[in-house]
Each structure stands twice: as C-alpha cells, then as structure tokens.
Amino acid sequence: MKIRPIRNALAAGAAILSLSVTALAPAPAYAQFGGIVYDPTNYVQNVLTAARTLEQINNQIRQIQNQATSLINEARNLASLPTSVLAPLQQQIQQTQQLLGQAQRMAYNVQQIQTQFAQQYKSIDLSAPQRTLVEGAESRWQTSVAAFEDALKVQAGAVANIAGTRNAVNDLVTASQSATGALQAAQAGNQLLAVQSQQLADLIASVTALGRAQTLDAASSAAAKAQAREQLRRFLTPGRGYVATSVQMFRN
C-alpha cells in the first residue's frame, strides 16, 4: 500500500521536471506584429545578401567606367593632328624645282648635257677661222656667267624658304606639345621630318647649282687654254710677213 503513493510522487516529480526543461529550452527568434512574422535571423541574411549584391553592382559600374576611360584614351590615340604643314612644304619644293628648271643654256638633263657639253667644250674645231674661235669662247663665257646667275637664284630661293620653314617648325612644336594621343604625336614627328627633308632638298639644290656653275667655268677655262695655245701657234707660225702698201693720206 505504501509503494503506490511513492510511484505517484515520482511520476508527479518527473512531469514537473519535464515542464521545467521545456521552459528553459531557447525559444525560436521570431515575433509576430499585426499578423506579420518577424524573423531577425532571416532579416540579417537578407541584409547581407543585399550588401553583397550592391557591392557587385558597384564593381560592375567601376568596370564600365574603366572601359569607357579606355575607349576615350583609344579615341584620343586615333585622333589626327589638326595641324598640317605639308602643303606649304610642297609649295616650297616646287618653287625650288622651278628655279632649277629655269637653268640657262645648259639644262639639268643628262642627254642634253652630253650633247651641249660635247659641242661647246669637247669637240672644239681648233682649225676653224679666228672669228669662229672667238665666237665659241664668247659662248662658253656666257654659259659660265648664266650658270653662276642660276646658282644665285637657287640660293636666293633657299634663303626665302627659311621663313616658311621657321613658321612650320613653330606650328609643329606647338602641336606636338599639346598632342592628346599617340597618333597626333607621331604625325607631328613625321611632319618635322618632312620639314627637315625640305631643308635638305634646298641645300642639295643650292650645292648642285653652285657645283654646276663651277664645273662649267672650269670647263670653259680648259677650253680657253686649248684655244689660246692654238691662237699662239698661229701667231708664231712664219708667214709672208709684212708687205708695204701705198697709202694716200690726202685727196687732191
């Protein structure tokens, strides 16, 4: 009879212990407001997901900005130089060519030089009459004088081109310093090389014209020496000598 009350007491104690354990267990983190369930854990996860998404969007925006900057730089590198000095340089070169083309008596042509030089300097007929020899010497002298005149014209043209060359260099240096891309800088450099080529062309033309004049003068001197020897030989060759003739001084 005493055993049943003990059993009942143990069962009651076990029930109370079970309720106590249940009361001490952590409750799920959520609350209900006006019918809406609020879960703090889920909210934190959503906030983290939104932050990651925003960071990805910012990274994509930065990538697009970098691509746009790269495209702008490429466009600048492909932009052409707004300044060009090729037209005035070509005009200066044409003026020098015109001066060379105006060469007098002995043109800058290989075939014409061969023909004219042979006629005036190489194939001189020293057996020709005195008058013919004198006319040939005078023609060669005129050719030398004309060649020196041509050289002076070419040199004057080269000097006149210095002002245009200076302006071209100033424009190109200014354009190269303000170049926005690689193409503009390269084009400025190429045009500066063109200016130097134009100056070199003027220098070659001046040296060539002066060399032509000096060569023709030297050839004229050589021909004159040959002619002088022939004329001296004729003068010293014995002839019939002086023959006295009657001269009437006054008329009746």
Secondary structure, DSSP 8 states (H G I E B T S, - for coil): --HHHHHHHHHHHHHHHHHHHHHHS---S-EEETTEEE-HHHHHHHHHHHHHHHHHHHHHHHHHHHHHHHHHHHHHHH---S---HHHHHHHHHHHHHHHHT--SS-S-HHHHHHHHIIIIIS--TTS-HHHHHHHHHHHHHHHHHHHHHHHHHHHHHHHHHHHHHHHHHHHHHHHHT--SHHHHHHHHHHHHHHHHHHHHHHHHHHHHHHHHHHHHHHHHHHHHHHHHHHHHHHHS--S---------S--
